[in-house]
Amino acid sequence: MKTQYWDFHIHIGRAQGRPVKMAAAPSLTLDHVVAHARRRKGLNGITVIDAVCTPVLAELEERVRDGRLQRLPGGGLVSEEGLVILLGAEVEVAGPHGGAAHFGAWFGHLEAARDFHDWLATVQTNPALSSQRARVDAGRLQAEVLAREGLFVVHHAFTPHKGMYGNCVAHMDEMVDPAGVAALELGLSADTDMADCLSELRDISFITNSDAHSVQKIAREYNVLRVADASFTEVAQALARESGRAVVANHGLHPALGKYHRTACAACGRPWPDGQTVCPCGGKRRTQGVYDRLLAVRDQEHPVHPPHRPPYVHQIPLEFVPGLGPKSLERLFSAFGTEMAILHEASVDDLAEVVGRTLADRIDEARTGRLRIQTGGGGVYGKVLT
């Protein structure tokens, strides 16, 4: 078995000269994503979550034809540098009582991705764009993914915008069949302790992903997998906890750093005063926080972790570490190669030889979740405090 690092939610900004994810950076191209994820971040695998969008799918097919990407027997594509790519789609559907939620569909083979694309074209206005609304309910979407032997995933489940729990329902079975859910993505404002206050999630595997809208955000959250090799089949077994495969750790931001952790004023972004109907700034609209939503839907006051649940490691990305500037970062990358090597392999003494003891200790505090933070909410990220 091998230990591998995976980020299953990376967007594409442009493909074939056309916009794909409107909110993503134009520099977030397929080639740039693949190179950065492997060379800079040190990931073993990713899901390109816009792979089923028309221009991205065409680029992937072209790279297979010209040999820049190779098909894997177990599903997935592999780059010349060894990064494994799963083919994903993020699809929005309306909730049964209002609101809307995003779900992920992952495929191992281009043929399945192409067939799913063609079906989406019958229920979406523009399948060339990411995260578009489909004119079906979530149950139908789930059935279409499973019929093509794909993996169906709940995306950023608790967020107030496009999250299944945060924006649509209090119970998973109101929207989808839990038995057909391969994994639930916690999102940047939630962690395992929060999610395991819902007893209905005890059998669901949790994943932590970047939802990257720029190359710099790739692997700000990621998963550690135990697999025999990197492929779609191995990932599916890891999520299902079969044959010794498993997700062995989730690495993510402390939830308080997420921009939707606590309920906040929609006008000024400050935490919403308890028991008040108007913010001190005069604002009357609030954006509900993930933490506050979980208080409303949980059925357990304290988290109960099932035996299979891996540890959740609160980790602050290197770019957030106070005092760690571009020059110091480049020295670290020159010495250790990738961000995964810096976070998982370099000792504090190794780091100190490159950037000095003060920064080395701060990096160690960041990678083990010991830095102090200021809570985020209302669309404003939390802050790391010095």
N, C-alpha and C positions, 0 to 999 in steps of 0.2 A: 504494500500500500504506500501511497505517496501523500504528502501534505501539499495542497495547492491553494492558491489565492484567486478568488473569483469575484467579479463585480457584474451582476446580472441586469443592470439597468443603465445603459449609456445611450444617449440620444445622438442624432445626426443633425447638424445645422443645415448643410447644403449637400446636394448630390446632383451630378450632371448639370451643374450650374443653376439648380433650382432650389428654393427654400424647402425644407422638410419639416423641421421643428421650428415654428416661428419664434419661440422665445430663446432658442439656442444660438450660440455664436456661429457666424458664417464660417469661421475657421474650423469648426467641428465637422470635418469631412471624414469619410471612411478611412482613407489612408492615414490621416493625422491621428485618428482615434486608435487605430491598430498599432501604429508606431509608438505613440505615447504610452499606451497601456502596457506594452511589453518592455520597451527600453527604459522609460523613466519610472513607471510605477512598479514594474516587476511582476505584473499579474500573469497567471497561467491561462486564464480564460475570461471571456466576457459574453454578455448577451447584447448585441446591437439591437436595441428595442425598437428601432425604426427600420429594421431590415426588410419588413414586408411592404413598406411604402414603395410606390412604383419606381422612382429613380434609384433608390438605394438597392432594391432587389435587382435592378438592371445592372448596376455596378458590380454587385456580388457575382452575378452570373458571368459577366465579362471577365472578372478576375479568375474565375474558375476555368473559363475557356483558355485564357492566355497563360495559365499555370502559376499565377501569383498566389492563388489560394488552392489548396488541395482538399478533396473530400476525405473525411475520416470514416472508416468502416462502421464505427459506433455512432455515427451522426455528428454533425458539426463540420466546420471548415477550419483549416489550420494555415496560418501565414508562413512565409518563408523563415521567420524568426521564431516560430513555434507557439504563437498565440492561437488558442482555440476560440472560435467564434460560433455562438449559437444564434439562430435567426429568430428575432422577436418582433412582436407587434404590441403597441399599447392602444387599447380601444376603450372609448368612453361609451357608457350606456346609461340610460335614465334609471333612477331608483324607483321602486314600486310605490313609494309615498311622496315622491318629489326628490329633488337633488339629482346628482349624477356621480358616477364612480368610474375610475380607471382600472382596467384589468390587463394583465399581461398574457400573451400567448407565445410560447417558445417552441421552435421546431428544430429538428436536427438535419433535415434534408431540404434542399432547394425545391424539389418537386412539391413537397407538402406546403412550403412557404408560398410558392407560386399559386397553388390551388386555393390556399386560404386567401391570398390577395384577390384572386378572381371572385371568390365568394363575397369578400368585403366590398368589392366594387358594386355589388348588387344592393348593399344596405348602407353604404356611405356615399356622401356627395362627392368627396374627393379623396380617394385612397392614396394619393401621392403625398398627402400631408400626415404628420404624426398626430396621434391622440384624438382622432376625429370621432364624432358621435355616430354610432351605428343604430339603425332603426330596428333594433331587436331588443329583447330583454336579456338580462345577464345569463339566465338559464339557457337560452338559445345560443348565445355566444359561447358559453362553456361547452355545450354539446358539439358545436362546430369545431372547436379546438381539439377536443378529445377524439372526435371522429377521424381526425388527421394525425392521430398519435402524438399530439402536442402536449405540452405541460401548461396547465391553466393556473395563473398566479394572481393573487389579490395584491394590487399595487397600493403603496403608502396608505395602508388601511384606515388610519385614524385621523388623517388630515381633514381640516374643515372644508377644503376645496377638493373635490373629486376623490374623496376617500369613502370606502364602503361603510365603515362604522361612523366616520366623522361627518358624513354628509347624507347618508341614505337610511340605514337600518340599525337596529340594536342587536340583531342576531343574524349570523351568516346565512342560515337556512331560509331567511326571508327573501334572499336574493339569488343564491347559488346553492348547489349541492355540495356540502362539505366533503363528501367522499371523493369528489372529483377535483378538489383543490390540491395542487402539488405543494404550494408554499404560500405563506403570507408575508408580505414585505412590511416591516415595522414602520419605515419612514423616519425622517430625520428628527422628529420631535417625540419619538416613543422608543422604549426599550423593552427587554424581556420582562423586567419586573412589572412594568405597567400592563403589558399584554396578558401576562399570566394571572391577572385578576379576573379574566374571563374564562370560566371553566370549559366553555365550549371549544376553546382553542387547544386543549391539552394534547390532541393527537396531530395537530398541524405543525409542520416544520416552519420555523421563522427564518427569514433572510434579511440581511442588511445591505443596501445598495446605494450607490451614489446619486442616482437620478441625475447624472451629469448633464449640464447644459453648456459646459465649456471643458476643454481638455484639462484645465487645472483642477477641476472638481472630480475627475475620474478617481475612484477608489478613496473618496473621503469617507465612505463606508464600504465594507467588503466582507466576504465570508472566507473562512478557512475550511476546506473540504478534505476528507480522507477518502481517496479514490485509488483505484488501481492505475488509472491513466486519465487523460483529459478527453472527454467526449460527451455527447448528448446523453448516451445511455448511462454512463457513469454518474453524471449529474442527476439524472432521474432516479437512479438507485440511491444516491446520497440523500436526496430530499425525501425519499420513501423509507430511508434507514434500512436498506436491504443489503445482505451479503457482506456485512462489515463496512459498507460505505456509509458516510454520514457527514453532516455539517458539524464540525467539532468546535467552532467558535464563530461568534458574530462580533465584528469590530465596527463600532459606530460612534458617532458624536454623543456626548452626554445630551439627553433629551432637552435640557434647559438651553442648549445652544441653538436648537431648532427654532425657526421663525414662527412656528405655530404652537409652541409648548403651552403657554398660558393664554387665557382669554385677555384680549387687549382692545383698546379703543381703535376703531377703524380709521379715525381721523388723525390722531397724534401718535398711535402705536404704544402708548403707555399702558401698563397693566390696568385692567378694569377694576375700579374700586368695589369691594365686596358689598353686596346689598344695595348698590346705587343704580339708578336708571339713567343717569347722565354723568359723563366724564367731567372732571374739573375743567377740561378745555372747552366744554360745551357740546362735545360730540355725543350723539345719541345712538350710534350704531357700534356694535362690538363684533369682533371676530372670535368665535369660540375657540379655545385652546384644546389641544389634544388631551392634556392632563385633565382638564375640566370635563371634557366629553367622556373620558374613561370613568370618571367618578360617577357619571350618570348611568352608564350602561353596565358597569361591572357587577358581578354577582358574588365576588369574594373581596373582603376588605383588604386582605393581604395576598400577595402572589403565591400560588402553589405551583411549583415547577415540576413537571413530569420527569421521570427518570431519564428520558432521552434528551431533555433540553440542554443544549450546550451553554457554556458561559457566554455572557455578553460583556465584552471588554470596552469600557468607555475610553475612547481614544480621540485625541485632537490632532487633526492633520498638521503636517509640518509647516504648512503655509500660515497656520494660525498661531504658531509658537511665538510669543513676544520676544523681540530681540534677534530672531533668526532671520536675517536679511538675505537678499539674493546671493551675495558673495559667499556667505557662510554655507548656504544651501548648496552652492556649486562645489564647494570644497568637500562637503559630505558626499555628494553624488560621485565626485571624482574618486573618493576613497572607497566607497561601498557599492557603487553601481546603480542601485535602484532604491525606491522608497521602501519596498518590502524588506530589503536587506537592512536598511537603517532602522526600521521599526522592530524587526524580529530577530536579527542576527548580531548586530553590533552591540557590544557591551558598553556600559557607561564609560569605562576606561578607554575603550576604542574611540568612542565619540569625543572624549576629552582631548585625545591626542590631535584631533582635527580642528575642533572649535573651542576648546577650553572647557574647564570644569563647570563654570556657571551655566553655559548653554547646554552642555551635556546633561547636567542634572535637570534642566528645564525640559529638554527633549524626553528624558526618561519619565518625568512627571506627566508630560503630554501623552505618551504612548501607554501609560497606565492609568489615565484619568484622574490625576491628582492635582491638576491646575485648578485654580478658582475661576468661577465663571459667573457672568451676569445673565439672568434668565431672559430669553427672547419671547416674542409673541406678537400677534397682529401683523405678521408679515415682515417683522424686523428680527434678524438673527441675534442670538445672544452674543456676548463678548467674553473673551478670555482676559482675565484680570492679572496684572503683574503683582 
